[in-house]
Amino acid sequence: MSRYLVVTHQTALSPALQREVRALVARTPRGVRLLVPEAPGVPAYLEGETVDVARQRAEAAKTLLEETAHARVVHTAVGAPEPLQAIADELLAHPGYDTLVICTLRRVCPAG
């Protein structure tokens, strides 16, 4: 089955992500899988909480994308804290994505 992989965390509820997903599914309707990496660099005693936060964020993004972008979100997952590792794990476990959408915060550099 053709599908899109959307990787996001802090931007999961952003209007920019909604616009991008809406444009993708308008051109070619396909299933969307959401991958939300766990927050990196968290002390071991908080690891369970960061998984819960990532899971909640994924479910909130799923609802929002279904309602506002008219996407068919077929799966949500929490990935490894390092985004590249989370993506690699997902691609190994579920190969065959047509498009990857990686939505991250813009890097803000101080004026120099």
Residue pairs with C-beta under 8 A, 6 or more apart in sequence:
1 30
1 31
1 96
2 28
2 30
2 31
2 96
2 98
3 30
3 31
3 32
3 33
3 74
3 96
3 97
3 98
4 21
4 24
4 25
4 30
4 31
4 32
4 33
4 97
4 98
4 99
4 100
4 101
5 33
5 35
5 87
5 90
5 91
5 97
5 99
5 100
5 101
6 17
6 21
6 32
6 33
6 34
6 35
6 65
6 101
6 103
7 35
7 36
7 37
7 79
7 83
7 86
7 87
7 100
7 101
7 102
7 103
8 14
8 17
8 34
8 35
8 36
8 61
8 101
8 102
8 103
8 104
9 36
9 37
9 39
9 54
9 57
9 83
9 104
10 104
10 105
11 17
11 103
11 104
11 105
12 34
12 36
12 57
12 58
12 60
12 61
12 103
13 57
13 60
13 61
13 64
14 103
16 103
17 61
17 65
17 101
17 103
18 64
18 65
18 68
18 69
19 69
20 101
20 103
21 32
21 65
21 69
21 71
21 101
22 68
22 69
22 70
22 71
24 30
24 99
24 101
25 32
25 69
25 70
25 71
25 72
26 70
28 98
29 72
30 72
30 98
31 72
31 73
31 74
31 75
32 65
32 71
32 72
32 73
32 74
33 73
33 74
33 75
33 76
33 77
33 90
33 94
33 97
34 58
34 61
34 62
34 65
34 73
34 75
34 76
34 77
35 58
35 76
35 77
35 78
35 79
35 86
35 87
35 90
36 54
36 55
36 57
36 58
36 61
36 76
36 77
36 78
36 79
37 54
37 78
37 79
37 80
37 81
37 82
37 83
37 86
38 47
38 50
38 51
38 54
38 78
38 79
38 80
38 81
38 86
39 50
39 53
39 54
39 81
40 81
40 82
41 81
42 49
42 50
42 81
50 81
51 78
54 78
54 79
55 76
55 78
58 76
58 77
58 78
59 76
61 76
62 73
62 76
65 71
65 73
66 72
66 73
77 90
79 85
79 86
79 87
79 89
79 90
80 86
80 89
83 102
83 104
87 100
87 102
91 97
